[in-house]
């Protein structure tokens, strides 16, 4: 959203399609999909086109016939501060943040 005034669009897609990774999972007994990857290509080309002018800051899901706007990730609240984030401070802080996040 910060770059919209400069005409720069930034979006994320969350497509569901059959890929080598999905096929590997299905071979291990995991569920998967038979939606071909070319099904999601139109979403990517649309977002790259001038027709998507004004579409920015979105997470867009596409699964079969369903097109969805998903909640973009964002900070729930600031709960940890450190003058410098290094490996040790991250190792100490992230478990607390994840624990708080999972409790909701």
C-alpha positions in Angstrom: 0.0 0.0 0.0 2.9 2.3 0.7 4.0 2.2 -2.9 0.6 2.8 -4.5 1.1 6.5 -4.9 4.2 5.8 -7.0 2.2 3.5 -9.3 3.8 0.3 -7.9 1.5 -2.6 -7.2 2.4 -5.3 -4.8 0.1 -8.3 -4.4 0.4 -11.9 -3.3 -1.4 -14.9 -4.7 -2.4 -18.1 -2.8 -3.2 -20.4 -5.6 -4.2 -24.1 -5.3 -3.0 -26.2 -8.2 -1.3 -29.6 -9.0 2.4 -29.2 -8.9 5.4 -31.5 -8.5 5.3 -30.8 -4.8 1.5 -31.7 -4.6 2.2 -34.9 -6.6 5.0 -35.9 -4.2 2.6 -35.4 -1.3 -0.1 -37.4 -2.9 2.4 -40.2 -3.4 3.0 -40.2 0.4 -0.8 -40.4 0.9 -1.5 -36.7 1.6 -4.5 -35.1 0.0 -3.9 -33.0 -3.1 -5.7 -31.4 -6.0 -6.1 -32.2 -9.6 -6.5 -28.5 -10.7 -4.0 -28.0 -13.4 -1.4 -25.2 -12.8 -2.4 -23.4 -16.0 -5.7 -22.7 -14.2 -4.0 -20.1 -12.0 -1.9 -18.5 -14.7 -4.7 -16.0 -15.7 -4.6 -14.6 -12.2 -0.9 -13.8 -12.5 -1.2 -12.3 -16.0 -4.3 -10.2 -14.9 -2.3 -8.8 -11.9 0.5 -7.9 -14.3 -1.8 -6.1 -16.7 -3.1 -2.6 -16.8 -6.6 -4.0 -16.0 -5.4 -4.5 -12.4 -4.6 -0.8 -11.9 -5.5 0.0 -8.4 -5.3 -3.5 -7.1 -2.5 -3.5 -4.6 -1.8 -4.7 -1.1 -3.9 -7.8 -1.5 -3.6 -11.5 -0.9 -5.7 -13.2 -3.6 -6.7 -16.9 -3.4 -7.7 -19.0 -6.3 -8.9 -22.6 -5.9 -10.9 -24.1 -8.7 -14.0 -21.9 -9.3 -13.5 -19.9 -6.1 -11.6 -16.5 -6.2 -11.1 -15.0 -2.7 -9.5 -12.0 -1.0 -7.6 -13.2 2.0 -6.7 -11.3 5.1 -3.2 -9.9 4.5 -0.6 -10.7 7.1 0.0 -7.8 9.5 1.2 -7.1 13.0 -1.4 -7.9 15.6 0.4 -5.7 18.1 3.9 -4.7 19.1 5.0 -6.9 21.9 8.7 -7.3 21.7 11.4 -4.6 21.3 15.1 -4.8 21.0 17.6 -2.1 20.0 19.2 -4.6 17.6 17.7 -7.9 16.5 20.3 -10.6 16.3 20.1 -14.4 16.4 20.1 -14.6 20.2 17.4 -11.9 20.7 15.2 -13.5 18.0 15.7 -17.0 19.6 14.4 -15.5 22.9 11.5 -13.4 21.5 10.0 -15.5 18.8 8.8 -18.4 21.0 7.0 -15.8 23.2 5.4 -14.1 20.2 4.3 -17.4 18.7 2.8 -18.5 22.0 0.9 -15.3 22.3 -0.3 -15.6 18.7 -1.6 -19.1 19.2 -3.5 -18.2 22.3 -5.1 -15.4 20.3 
